[in-house]
Amino acid sequence: MVFYAQAQAQDVDLAQTLVIDVRTQEEWQDAHLDDAKLIPWEGIVAETDKLGLDKKQAIALFCRSGNRAGKAMALLNAAGYSNVVNLGSLEQAAQALEKPITH
Protein backbone atom coordinates (compact mmCIF):
# COMPACT_ATOMS: atom_id res chain seq x y z
CA MET A 1 0.00 0.00 0.00
CA VAL A 2 1.11 3.54 -0.67
CA PHE A 3 0.04 5.72 2.22
CA TYR A 4 0.07 9.50 2.36
CA ALA A 5 3.64 9.74 3.66
CA GLN A 6 4.75 7.83 0.59
CA ALA A 7 2.58 10.05 -1.59
CA GLN A 8 4.40 13.06 -0.16
CA ALA A 9 7.72 11.42 -0.93
CA GLN A 10 6.55 10.79 -4.50
CA ASP A 11 5.44 14.44 -4.82
CA VAL A 12 1.80 13.55 -5.51
CA ASP A 13 -0.13 16.80 -6.00
CA LEU A 14 -3.24 16.18 -3.93
CA ALA A 15 -4.87 19.35 -5.30
CA GLN A 16 -5.00 17.69 -8.75
CA THR A 17 -6.00 14.29 -7.40
CA LEU A 18 -9.36 12.56 -7.65
CA VAL A 19 -10.26 11.64 -4.07
CA ILE A 20 -12.44 8.54 -3.67
CA ASP A 21 -14.09 7.31 -0.49
CA VAL A 22 -14.38 3.53 -0.86
CA ARG A 23 -16.63 3.01 2.18
CA THR A 24 -20.34 2.16 2.13
CA GLN A 25 -23.19 4.61 1.57
CA GLU A 26 -24.12 4.25 5.25
CA GLU A 27 -20.61 5.15 6.38
CA TRP A 28 -20.62 8.10 3.95
CA GLN A 29 -23.87 9.38 5.45
CA ASP A 30 -22.36 9.28 8.96
CA ALA A 31 -19.27 11.29 7.99
CA HIS A 32 -17.46 12.20 4.80
CA LEU A 33 -15.24 14.68 2.99
CA ASP A 34 -17.31 17.00 0.81
CA ASP A 35 -14.99 16.89 -2.21
CA ALA A 36 -14.56 13.11 -2.19
CA LYS A 37 -16.45 10.88 -4.61
CA LEU A 38 -18.16 7.85 -3.06
CA ILE A 39 -17.36 4.60 -4.86
CA PRO A 40 -17.59 1.50 -2.63
CA TRP A 41 -14.46 -0.62 -3.10
CA GLU A 42 -16.23 -3.64 -4.56
CA GLY A 43 -17.17 -1.66 -7.69
CA ILE A 44 -14.10 0.54 -7.86
CA VAL A 45 -12.82 -0.48 -11.30
CA ALA A 46 -16.15 -0.39 -13.15
CA GLU A 47 -17.20 2.92 -11.60
CA THR A 48 -13.80 4.54 -12.09
CA ASP A 49 -13.75 3.37 -15.71
CA LYS A 50 -17.13 5.09 -16.20
CA LEU A 51 -15.47 8.40 -15.33
CA GLY A 52 -13.33 8.15 -18.48
CA LEU A 53 -10.10 9.06 -16.71
CA ASP A 54 -6.62 8.79 -18.11
CA LYS A 55 -5.03 5.73 -16.46
CA LYS A 56 -2.26 8.06 -15.20
CA GLN A 57 -4.73 10.34 -13.38
CA ALA A 58 -3.75 10.73 -9.74
CA ILE A 59 -6.28 8.96 -7.51
CA ALA A 60 -6.30 8.97 -3.71
CA LEU A 61 -8.40 6.44 -1.81
CA PHE A 62 -9.52 6.21 1.80
CA CYS A 63 -11.90 4.17 3.96
CA ARG A 64 -12.34 3.55 7.69
CA SER A 65 -8.88 2.11 8.37
CA GLY A 66 -7.04 1.93 5.05
CA ASN A 67 -7.77 -1.78 4.49
CA ARG A 68 -10.52 -1.44 1.87
CA ALA A 69 -8.65 1.44 0.27
CA GLY A 70 -5.68 -0.93 -0.08
CA LYS A 71 -7.88 -3.54 -1.74
CA ALA A 72 -9.34 -0.91 -4.08
CA MET A 73 -5.84 0.33 -4.89
CA ALA A 74 -4.74 -3.20 -5.84
CA LEU A 75 -7.79 -3.58 -8.09
CA LEU A 76 -7.15 -0.24 -9.80
CA ASN A 77 -3.46 -1.05 -10.25
CA ALA A 78 -4.40 -4.41 -11.82
CA ALA A 79 -6.76 -2.52 -14.18
CA GLY A 80 -3.89 -0.31 -15.35
CA TYR A 81 -4.29 2.77 -13.15
CA SER A 82 -0.73 3.71 -12.32
CA ASN A 83 -0.97 6.71 -9.99
CA VAL A 84 -3.07 5.52 -7.04
CA VAL A 85 -2.37 6.23 -3.37
CA ASN A 86 -4.01 5.01 -0.18
CA LEU A 87 -4.62 7.87 2.26
CA GLY A 88 -5.67 5.42 4.98
CA SER A 89 -8.64 6.32 7.16
CA LEU A 90 -11.19 9.13 6.82
CA GLU A 91 -9.38 11.03 9.55
CA GLN A 92 -5.98 10.55 7.90
CA ALA A 93 -7.41 11.65 4.56
CA ALA A 94 -8.94 14.75 6.12
CA GLN A 95 -5.59 15.62 7.67
CA ALA A 96 -3.61 14.94 4.49
CA LEU A 97 -6.02 16.95 2.35
CA GLU A 98 -6.55 19.64 5.00
CA LYS A 99 -10.32 19.18 4.63
CA PRO A 100 -12.98 19.10 7.35
CA ILE A 101 -15.06 16.02 8.01
CA THR A 102 -18.77 16.62 7.43
CA HIS A 103 -21.19 14.86 9.78
ROLO-36622 format. One record per residue: residue in three letters; y negated, z negated, x negated of N, C-alpha, C, O in turn. Coordinates in steps of 0.1 Angstrom, whole numbers, padded with zeros to 4 digits, always signed. Each point is the difference from the previous one (the first is absolute). Layout:
AlaYZXYZXYZXYZX
...
END
This chain:
Met+0012+0000-0008-0012+0000+0008-0012+0000-0009-0001-0006-0010
Val-0010+0013+0015-0012+0000-0007-0010-0009+0008-0004+0004+0011
Phe+0001-0016-0016-0009-0008+0008-0015+0002-0005-0002+0008-0009
Tyr-0007-0014+0016-0014+0002-0003-0004-0001-0014-0008+0008-0005
Ala+0013-0018-0002-0003-0002-0014+0003+0013-0008-0007+0004-0009
Gln+0019+0002+0012+0004+0012-0007-0009+0012+0005-0003+0009-0008
Ala-0001-0009+0020-0009+0010+0005-0014-0001-0007-0005+0011-0004
Gln+0001-0023+0001-0013-0001-0008+0003+0005-0014-0009+0007-0005
Ala+0020-0010-0001+0003+0005-0013+0001+0015-0001-0003+0007-0010
Gln+0007-0001+0022+0001+0015+0000-0013+0006+0005+0000+0012+0002
Asp-0010-0020+0000-0013+0005+0005+0000+0007+0013-0006+0011+0002
Val+0014-0016+0007+0001+0005+0014-0014-0003+0007-0004-0012+0000
Asp-0002+0022+0005-0013-0002+0007+0003-0003+0015+0003+0008+0008
Leu-0003-0021-0005+0003-0005+0013-0010+0005+0011+0004+0001+0012
Ala-0016+0003-0016-0009+0005+0010+0004+0014+0005-0004+0003+0011
Gln+0012+0004-0019+0004+0014+0004+0015-0001+0004+0006+0011+0001
Thr-0001-0022+0002+0014-0002+0003+0003-0002+0015-0008-0007+0007
Leu+0018+0014-0002+0004-0003+0014+0008-0013+0000+0010-0001-0007
Val-0015-0008+0015+0007-0013+0001+0008-0001+0012-0005+0003+0011
Ile+0018-0006-0013+0010+0000+0011+0006-0014+0001+0005-0005-0009
Asp-0006-0001+0021+0007-0012+0004+0014+0004+0005+0000+0007+0010
Val+0010-0012-0016+0014+0005+0004+0007-0011+0008+0012+0001+0002
Arg-0020-0010+0004+0006-0011+0008+0002+0006+0014-0002+0011+0003
Thr+0006-0020+0006+0002+0004+0014-0013-0001+0008-0010-0005-0004
Gln+0010+0012+0016-0011-0001+0009-0004-0014+0004-0012-0003+0000
Glu+0022-0006+0002-0002-0013+0003-0008-0008-0011-0009-0007+0002
Glu+0014+0009-0014-0007-0006-0012-0014+0005-0001-0009-0007-0003
Trp+0007+0020+0005-0013+0007-0001-0009-0007+0010-0012-0003-0003
Gln+0017+0000+0015-0009-0006+0011-0004-0014-0004-0011-0004+0004
Asp+0020-0003-0011-0004-0014-0004-0011+0000-0011-0009-0008+0001
Ala+0010+0017-0010-0010+0001-0011+0002+0013-0008+0011+0005-0002
His-0023+0001-0001+0001+0013-0007-0013+0003-0008-0010-0008+0001
Leu+0010+0018-0009-0012+0005-0007-0005+0012+0009+0008+0009+0003
Asp-0021-0009+0000-0005+0010+0009+0002+0014-0005+0003+0009+0008
Asp-0005-0007-0021+0001+0014-0005+0014+0005-0003+0002+0012-0004
Ala+0008-0021+0006+0014+0004-0003+0006+0007+0011-0003-0003+0012
Lys+0012+0013-0015+0007+0007+0010+0014-0007+0002+0006-0003-0009
Leu-0002+0001+0022+0013-0006+0003+0010+0010+0000+0000+0009+0009
Ile+0010-0010-0018+0012+0009+0001+0012-0009-0004+0002-0003-0012
Pro+0006-0002+0021+0011-0009-0003+0009+0007-0010+0002+0012+0000
Trp+0003-0020-0010+0007+0006-0011+0012+0009+0003+0002+0010-0007
Glu+0005-0012+0018+0011+0008+0003-0003+0014+0003+0008+0009-0003
Gly-0020-0006+0007-0004+0014+0003-0011+0005-0010-0007+0009+0003
Ile+0006-0015-0015-0010+0003-0009-0001+0014-0005-0011+0006+0000
Val+0022+0000-0003+0000+0014-0005-0004+0010+0011-0009+0008-0002
Ala+0015-0009+0014-0003+0009+0010-0015-0001+0005-0006+0010+0002
Glu+0002-0022-0001-0014-0002+0005-0010+0004-0011-0011+0005+0004
Thr+0014-0008-0016-0009+0004-0011-0001+0015-0001-0010+0006-0003
Asp+0022+0000+0004+0000+0015-0001-0008+0006+0011-0007+0010-0002
Lys+0006-0016+0014-0008+0005+0011-0015+0000-0003-0007+0008+0006
Leu+0003-0016-0016-0014-0001-0003-0004+0012-0009-0012+0003-0002
Gly+0022+0005-0003-0003+0012-0008-0007-0003-0013-0008+0008-0005
Leu+0011-0019-0001-0006-0004-0013+0006+0008-0012+0012+0005+0001
Asp-0020-0004-0011+0005+0005-0013+0010-0011-0005-0003-0012+0001
Lys+0014+0016-0007+0010-0009-0005-0006-0009-0011+0006-0010-0004
Lys-0017+0014-0002-0007-0008-0010-0010-0009+0005-0006-0008-0008
Gln+0003+0008+0021-0009-0009+0006+0003-0015-0003+0012-0004+0001
Ala-0022-0003-0005+0003-0015-0003+0002-0007+0014-0007+0001+0009
Ile+0018-0008-0009+0004-0008+0012+0003-0014-0005+0008-0002-0009
Ala-0013-0008+0017+0002-0014-0003+0007-0006+0012-0005+0002+0012
Leu+0016-0009-0014+0008-0006+0011-0001-0015-0001-0001-0006-0010
Phe+0002+0000+0022+0002-0015+0000+0008-0004+0013+0001+0008+0009
Cys+0004-0020-0009+0007-0006+0011-0002-0015+0000-0011-0004-0003
Arg+0021-0003+0007-0002-0015+0000+0002-0006-0014-0007-0009-0003
Ser+0017+0014-0004+0003-0006-0013+0000+0010-0012+0000-0004-0011
Gly+0000+0017+0015+0002+0011-0011+0013+0006+0001+0002+0011-0006
Asn+0008-0017+0012+0014+0005+0001+0001+0013+0007+0005+0010-0005
Arg-0010-0009+0018+0000+0012+0007-0009+0011-0006+0004+0012+0000
Ala-0015-0016-0006-0008+0009-0007+0007+0007-0011-0002+0011-0003
Gly+0010-0019-0004+0008+0005-0011+0011+0010+0005+0002+0010-0007
Lys+0004-0013+0018+0009+0009+0006-0007+0013+0004+0006+0011-0003
Ala-0017-0012+0009-0008+0012+0004-0004+0008-0012+0000+0012+0000
Met-0004-0019-0010-0004+0007-0013+0011+0008-0005-0001+0012-0005
Ala+0013-0018+0004+0012+0007-0005+0003+0013+0009+0003+0010-0006
Leu-0004-0012+0019+0002+0012+0009-0011+0011-0002+0004+0012-0001
Leu-0016-0016-0001-0011+0010-0002+0002+0007-0014-0001+0012-0001
Asn+0005-0020-0009+0002+0006-0013+0012+0010+0000-0001+0010-0006
Ala+0012-0014+0014+0011+0009+0001-0004+0013+0007+0006+0011-0002
Ala-0016-0012+0011-0005+0012+0008-0010+0008-0008-0005+0010+0005
Gly+0002-0014-0018-0009+0008-0008-0014-0006-0001-0008+0006-0008
Tyr+0005-0017+0014-0014-0006-0001+0000-0007-0014+0008-0008-0002
Ser-0018+0012-0006+0001-0005-0014-0011-0010-0003+0000-0005-0012
Asn-0008+0001+0021-0011-0009-0003-0001-0012+0010-0010-0001+0007
Val+0021-0006-0006+0002-0011+0010+0000-0013-0007+0007-0002-0010
Val-0014-0008+0015+0000-0013-0005+0003-0010+0011-0003+0002+0012
Asn+0009-0013-0016+0003-0011+0009-0010-0011-0002-0001-0006-0011
Leu-0008+0003+0021-0010-0011-0002+0006-0013+0003-0007-0010-0002
Gly+0020+0009+0007+0006-0013+0003-0002-0004+0014+0002+0008+0009
Ser-0007-0020-0007-0002-0006+0013-0014+0004+0006-0008+0006-0007
Leu+0007-0008+0020-0013+0002+0007-0011-0007-0008-0011+0005-0002
Glu+0013-0018-0001-0010-0008-0007-0004+0006-0014-0011+0001-0004
Gln+0022+0004-0003-0002+0006-0013-0008+0013+0001-0009+0003-0008
Ala+0012+0005+0019-0006+0012+0002-0015-0002+0003-0009+0007-0005
Ala+0006-0017+0014-0014-0003+0003-0008-0004-0012-0011+0004-0001
Gln+0018-0012-0008-0007-0004-0012-0003+0012-0009-0010+0002-0005
Ala+0021+0007+0003-0001+0011-0009-0011+0010+0005-0007+0006-0008
Leu+0007-0004+0021-0009+0010+0006-0014-0006+0004-0009+0007+0004
Glu+0008-0021-0006-0012-0007+0004-0004+0003+0014-0012+0003+0003
Lys+0022-0005+0006-0002+0003+0014+0004-0013+0008+0009-0007-0004
Pro-0016+0004+0015+0004-0011+0008+0012+0002+0008+0003+0012+0004
Ile+0004-0022-0001+0012+0001+0010-0005-0003+0014-0007-0009+0002
Thr+0010+0019+0007-0004-0001+0014+0011-0007+0008+0012+0004-0001
His-0015-0014+0008+0009-0007+0009-0002+0003+0014+0007-0005+0009
END
